[in-house]
Amino acid sequence: EKAITEIRRALSVAPNFGDAHNYLGAIYFHVGLIEEATAEFRRAEEIMPGEGTRFHLGLMAMFQGRYDEAAATMEKNKNSFVAPFVESQICFALFDAGHVSAARDRIAKARAKLTDEGGLMAATQGLLFAAAGDKEHAEQNIEQALKEGQGFGHFHHTTYAVASAYALLHENAPALQWLKYTADHGFPNLTWFLRDPALAPLRDNPAFTRLSDEMRPRFEKMKALADAPLTIAQD
């Protein structure tokens, strides 16, 4: 909440500060303000076009359910972020678009040639094994992902994939445990929790409903901050 307030204050003074729009978009998507994030990334792209902003717009397309568009946009702008994150997000978009074999082949090739910083690719591969009903290999990858990811600054993306894998395995207790961890450690993306097809097996679970209800007041508070009119300072 403080970061949103401070960056908006910067934009009230310098509304064409492209980096501020980018940072605000990054905060918004992490907390589930997908429409607001998209607007900030589009503004940033108008001011200072770049692959990083376009990759983020591809990611927002995934969160909005436009999976083929998301995969194509992220692919075109994949050199803007660390490779494990890029590969995992493209694989998620391919998977959600129904291109399961392509997602499985891609993550296998990526793991063979890249260092899996933060364990995110292992978690992604675990999710894909879980979707195929291969519990043994899914759990092996989950274990490896959690071991490699401890202490990583963006571990919340790894734990989100772990939660999703457990959901696809219909292992509700660990799925909800890691989903709550994710929400508490940097990725309380309520909107995506409620939309992501991988979490569909959890949505009738009372514990998932309780978690969503617990997250909602903070989500609404941040949405109110984001939606408040921005007063531009006059010279």
KACOR-V21268 format. One record per residue. N is the residue number from 1. RES is the residue in one letter. SS is DSSP state (~ for helix, > for strand, _ for the rest). PHI is phi in whole degrees, 0 to 359 (none if undefined). Layout:
N/RES/SS/PHI ; N/RES/SS/PHI
//
This chain:
1/E/_/none ; 2/K/~/295 ; 3/A/~/297 ; 4/I/~/301 ; 5/T/~/299 ; 6/E/~/290 ; 7/I/~/290 ; 8/R/~/297 ; 9/R/~/297 ; 10/A/~/299 ; 11/L/~/289 ; 12/S/~/292 ; 13/V/~/269 ; 14/A/_/227 ; 15/P/_/296 ; 16/N/_/259 ; 17/F/_/279 ; 18/G/~/301 ; 19/D/~/299 ; 20/A/~/297 ; 21/H/~/298 ; 22/N/~/297 ; 23/Y/~/296 ; 24/L/~/295 ; 25/G/~/300 ; 26/A/~/297 ; 27/I/~/296 ; 28/Y/~/302 ; 29/F/~/290 ; 30/H/~/295 ; 31/V/_/264 ; 32/G/_/96 ; 33/L/_/270 ; 34/I/~/290 ; 35/E/~/296 ; 36/E/~/295 ; 37/A/~/297 ; 38/T/~/301 ; 39/A/~/297 ; 40/E/~/292 ; 41/F/~/293 ; 42/R/~/295 ; 43/R/~/295 ; 44/A/~/300 ; 45/E/~/294 ; 46/E/~/295 ; 47/I/~/279 ; 48/M/_/217 ; 49/P/_/305 ; 50/G/_/189 ; 51/E/~/299 ; 52/G/~/300 ; 53/T/~/294 ; 54/R/~/293 ; 55/F/~/299 ; 56/H/~/300 ; 57/L/~/295 ; 58/G/~/296 ; 59/L/~/297 ; 60/M/~/296 ; 61/A/~/299 ; 62/M/~/296 ; 63/F/~/296 ; 64/Q/_/264 ; 65/G/_/88 ; 66/R/_/261 ; 67/Y/~/288 ; 68/D/~/295 ; 69/E/~/299 ; 70/A/~/299 ; 71/A/~/299 ; 72/A/~/293 ; 73/T/~/293 ; 74/M/~/294 ; 75/E/~/298 ; 76/K/~/292 ; 77/N/_/235 ; 78/K/~/282 ; 79/N/~/273 ; 80/S/~/266 ; 81/F/_/226 ; 82/V/_/298 ; 83/A/~/300 ; 84/P/~/302 ; 85/F/~/294 ; 86/V/~/301 ; 87/E/~/298 ; 88/S/~/296 ; 89/Q/~/292 ; 90/I/~/296 ; 91/C/~/296 ; 92/F/~/299 ; 93/A/~/295 ; 94/L/~/299 ; 95/F/~/299 ; 96/D/~/292 ; 97/A/_/281 ; 98/G/_/95 ; 99/H/_/267 ; 100/V/~/292 ; 101/S/~/297 ; 102/A/~/297 ; 103/A/~/295 ; 104/R/~/293 ; 105/D/~/296 ; 106/R/~/295 ; 107/I/~/291 ; 108/A/~/295 ; 109/K/~/294 ; 110/A/~/296 ; 111/R/~/293 ; 112/A/~/287 ; 113/K/~/240 ; 114/L/_/241 ; 115/T/_/284 ; 116/D/_/273 ; 117/E/~/296 ; 118/G/~/82 ; 119/G/~/74 ; 120/L/~/292 ; 121/M/~/290 ; 122/A/~/298 ; 123/A/~/296 ; 124/T/~/296 ; 125/Q/~/295 ; 126/G/~/300 ; 127/L/~/299 ; 128/L/~/291 ; 129/F/~/295 ; 130/A/~/298 ; 131/A/~/298 ; 132/A/_/275 ; 133/G/_/82 ; 134/D/_/268 ; 135/K/~/296 ; 136/E/~/300 ; 137/H/~/289 ; 138/A/~/300 ; 139/E/~/291 ; 140/Q/~/298 ; 141/N/~/290 ; 142/I/~/299 ; 143/E/~/301 ; 144/Q/~/295 ; 145/A/~/298 ; 146/L/~/292 ; 147/K/~/292 ; 148/E/~/286 ; 149/G/~/273 ; 150/Q/_/303 ; 151/G/_/88 ; 152/F/_/284 ; 153/G/_/297 ; 154/H/_/248 ; 155/F/~/300 ; 156/H/~/298 ; 157/H/~/288 ; 158/T/~/296 ; 159/T/~/293 ; 160/Y/~/295 ; 161/A/~/296 ; 162/V/~/297 ; 163/A/~/301 ; 164/S/~/296 ; 165/A/~/298 ; 166/Y/~/296 ; 167/A/~/299 ; 168/L/~/292 ; 169/L/_/276 ; 170/H/_/61 ; 171/E/_/260 ; 172/N/~/293 ; 173/A/~/298 ; 174/P/~/293 ; 175/A/~/300 ; 176/L/~/289 ; 177/Q/~/299 ; 178/W/~/282 ; 179/L/~/292 ; 180/K/~/295 ; 181/Y/~/303 ; 182/T/~/301 ; 183/A/~/295 ; 184/D/~/276 ; 185/H/_/232 ; 186/G/_/113 ; 187/F/_/221 ; 188/P/_/278 ; 189/N/_/276 ; 190/L/~/302 ; 191/T/~/302 ; 192/W/~/286 ; 193/F/~/303 ; 194/L/~/274 ; 195/R/~/251 ; 196/D/_/303 ; 197/P/~/302 ; 198/A/~/295 ; 199/L/~/268 ; 200/A/~/307 ; 201/P/~/297 ; 202/L/~/269 ; 203/R/_/290 ; 204/D/_/267 ; 205/N/_/278 ; 206/P/~/303 ; 207/A/~/292 ; 208/F/~/294 ; 209/T/~/297 ; 210/R/~/297 ; 211/L/~/299 ; 212/S/~/299 ; 213/D/~/295 ; 214/E/~/293 ; 215/M/~/283 ; 216/R/~/299 ; 217/P/~/301 ; 218/R/~/292 ; 219/F/~/302 ; 220/E/~/295 ; 221/K/~/297 ; 222/M/~/290 ; 223/K/~/295 ; 224/A/~/297 ; 225/L/~/298 ; 226/A/~/292 ; 227/D/~/274 ; 228/A/_/296 ; 229/P/_/304 ; 230/L/_/265 ; 231/T/_/272 ; 232/I/_/278 ; 233/A/_/294 ; 234/Q/_/262 ; 235/D/_/295
//
